[in-house]
């Protein structure tokens, strides 16, 4: 199907960052004319950039493109996380593609829920849902569409929730959960102090992978929700660290 091919093409461009049209034609078994039409569609939707003879992934922190990468797996992770959110709950949701899909799932299926977030993308993404949204103010990072800095930490002072849901860029036994940006990591640390349970939502490919900055120690995380491709040795390591590991089936 055209939609499936375009989704797979987008994933490949994101993985490779820059791909020749002829390579895409050969990989997906279609003409270069068809590839160009697919890329035009993806570009119109803000998912890739076209250069002469090439497709280029847009900024790696852009959530719109990241949502399309392994979308079905992320959607299943989000649905599993939503099972932890009862009607009427107040939750914190940090930025990330799995987190955005969780916010959408909760907003569509739960009554009387309030979402506290520092993600302007998430606030906009759920605007047609039924959840109330508290967008934390602070210094704005336009590429990732999140707020950071001391103002966010001040805003957090008035809240306490049962669950914080957060995405990560990697995990290793030595470094714990890691991220890419130190300012966002500082916000996550403050959010974690104001939640009874911290739940990490991420694909199994993040294990083991190491981001640039520390995010959370294993001892700070209550649960990890990921996919069934998680290595058994890593799953045991997480369980031995006191983390409940939940997996969703993937094809």
C-alpha positions in Angstrom: 0.0 0.0 0.0 1.1 3.6 -0.7 0.7 4.6 3.0 2.8 1.7 4.2 5.5 2.4 1.7 5.6 6.1 2.6 5.8 5.2 6.3 8.7 2.8 5.7 10.4 5.3 3.4 10.1 8.0 6.2 11.6 5.6 8.7 14.5 4.8 6.4 15.2 8.5 5.8 15.2 9.2 9.5 17.6 6.3 10.2 20.0 7.4 7.4 19.5 11.1 7.7 20.2 11.8 4.0 19.3 9.3 1.2 19.6 9.4 -2.6 16.4 9.1 -4.6 17.9 6.3 -6.6 18.7 4.3 -3.5 15.1 4.7 -2.3 13.9 3.6 -5.7 16.0 0.4 -5.6 15.2 -0.3 -1.9 11.4 0.0 -2.3 11.1 -1.4 -5.8 9.4 1.6 -7.4 10.4 4.1 -10.0 12.2 7.3 -9.2 9.1 9.2 -10.3 7.1 7.4 -7.7 9.7 8.0 -5.0 9.6 11.8 -5.8 5.9 11.8 -5.5 6.2 10.0 -2.1 8.8 12.5 -0.9 6.7 15.4 -2.1 3.9 14.1 0.1 6.1 13.7 3.1 7.6 17.2 2.6 4.2 18.8 2.4 3.4 17.2 5.7 6.6 18.6 7.3 8.2 15.1 7.7 11.3 15.4 5.4 13.2 18.1 3.4 13.9 17.7 -0.3 17.3 18.5 -1.8 18.4 18.0 -5.3 18.3 14.3 -5.8 18.1 13.6 -2.0 15.7 13.3 0.9 16.9 14.7 4.2 15.5 14.1 7.6 14.4 17.2 9.4 15.7 18.2 12.9 16.1 15.0 15.0 14.1 16.6 17.9 11.1 17.3 15.7 8.3 15.3 17.2 6.1 15.2 14.1 8.7 13.2 12.2 9.6 11.1 15.2 5.9 10.1 15.6 6.0 8.5 12.2 9.0 6.4 13.1 7.9 3.0 14.3 4.4 4.6 14.8 2.6 1.3 15.5 5.0 0.2 18.2 4.8 3.6 19.9 1.0 3.6 19.7 0.9 0.2 21.5 3.3 1.5 24.2 1.1 4.5 24.7 -2.1 2.4 25.0 -0.4 0.2 27.6 0.7 3.3 29.6 -2.9 4.7 29.4 -4.1 1.7 31.4 -2.3 3.3 34.4 -4.4 6.5 34.1 -7.9 6.4 35.6 -10.7 8.8 34.9 -10.3 12.0 36.8 -6.5 11.7 37.2 -3.9 14.4 37.0 -0.7 13.3 35.4 2.6 14.8 34.2 3.7 14.0 30.7 7.2 15.1 29.5 8.1 15.5 25.8 8.7 12.5 23.5 6.9 10.7 20.7 5.5 7.9 22.9 4.5 10.5 25.4 2.6 12.5 22.8 0.7 9.4 21.8 0.0 8.7 25.4 -1.4 12.2 25.9 -3.6 11.7 22.8 -4.9 8.3 24.0 -5.7 9.7 27.5 -7.3 12.8 26.1 -9.6 10.7 23.9 -10.5 7.9 26.3 -10.5 9.3 29.8 -12.9 11.7 31.4 -11.9 14.5 33.7 -8.1 14.0 33.2 -5.6 16.9 33.6 -2.3 16.7 31.8 0.6 18.8 33.1 3.4 19.1 30.5 6.3 21.3 29.4 5.7 20.3 25.8 3.9 22.9 23.6 3.7 20.1 21.0 1.7 17.9 23.3 -0.5 20.8 24.4 -1.4 21.4 20.7 -1.5 17.7 19.8 -4.4 17.1 22.2 -6.3 20.3 21.7 -9.3 18.5 20.2 -9.5 16.0 23.1 -11.3 16.2 26.4 -8.4 16.5 28.7 -7.5 19.8 30.5 -3.9 20.8 29.9 -1.6 22.8 32.1 1.4 24.0 30.0 4.3 24.9 32.2 6.0 28.2 31.4 9.7 28.8 30.9 12.4 29.3 28.3 11.2 27.9 25.0 13.3 25.5 22.9 11.7 25.8 19.4 13.3 22.7 17.8 11.9 20.3 20.5 8.9 22.6 21.4 9.5 22.3 25.1 9.9 24.8 28.0 13.0 24.6 30.2 14.8 26.5 32.9 14.1 27.9 36.4 10.6 29.1 35.6 9.4 25.6 34.8 10.8 24.4 38.1 9.0 27.2 39.9 5.7 26.2 38.2 6.2 22.6 39.3 6.3 23.6 42.9 2.6 23.7 43.2 1.9 20.2 41.9 2.1 16.6 43.1 0.9 13.6 40.9 0.7 9.9 41.0 2.4 9.3 37.7 5.1 11.1 35.6 5.5 9.7 32.1 8.8 10.4 30.4 10.7 9.4 27.2 14.4 8.7 27.1 17.2 8.7 24.6 19.0 5.7 26.0 19.8 3.4 28.9 22.9 1.5 30.0 23.5 -0.2 33.3 26.4 2.1 34.0 24.8 5.5 33.1 21.1 4.8 33.9 18.5 6.6 31.7 20.0 9.3 29.6 18.9 12.2 27.4 20.3 14.6 24.8 19.8 18.0 26.5 21.0 19.1 29.9 18.2 21.7 30.3 15.5 19.2 29.6 17.2 16.7 31.9 17.0 19.3 34.7 13.3 19.6 34.2 12.7 15.9 34.2 14.6 15.7 37.5 12.3 18.3 39.1 9.2 16.5 37.7 10.4 13.2 39.1 10.5 14.8 42.6 6.8 15.6 42.3 5.5 12.2 41.2 4.9 9.1 43.3 5.7 6.9 40.3 8.0 7.6 37.3 7.2 5.6 34.1 9.5 5.5 31.2 8.0 5.0 27.7 10.5 4.0 25.0 11.2 1.5 22.3 13.5 -1.4 23.0 16.1 -0.1 20.6 17.1 2.4 23.3 18.5 -0.5 25.3 21.5 -0.3 25.5 22.2 3.2 24.1 23.7 6.1 25.8 22.5 9.7 25.5 24.7 12.8 26.2 23.5 13.6 29.7 22.2 11.8 32.7 18.4 11.8 33.0 17.2 9.4 35.7 18.9 6.7 37.8 17.3 3.3 37.7 16.3 3.7 41.4 14.1 6.7 40.4 12.1 4.7 37.9 9.1 2.6 38.9 8.2 1.1 35.5 9.4 0.8 32.0 6.9 0.2 29.2 8.6 -0.9 26.0 8.2 -3.5 23.2 8.8 -7.2 23.2 12.1 -7.0 21.3 13.7 -6.0 24.6 16.7 -8.3 25.2 16.1 -10.8 28.0 19.3 -10.0 29.8 18.4 -6.2 29.8 14.9 -7.0 31.0 16.4 -9.0 33.9 18.8 -6.2 34.8 15.9 -3.7 34.9 13.9 -6.1 37.1 16.8 -6.7 39.4 17.0 -2.9 39.8 13.5 -2.9 41.1 11.8 -1.7 37.9 8.6 -3.3 36.7 9.0 -4.1 33.0 5.9 -4.2 30.8 6.2 -5.1 27.1 3.8 -4.8 24.2 3.9 -7.3 21.3 5.3 -6.2 18.0 5.4 -8.0 14.7 
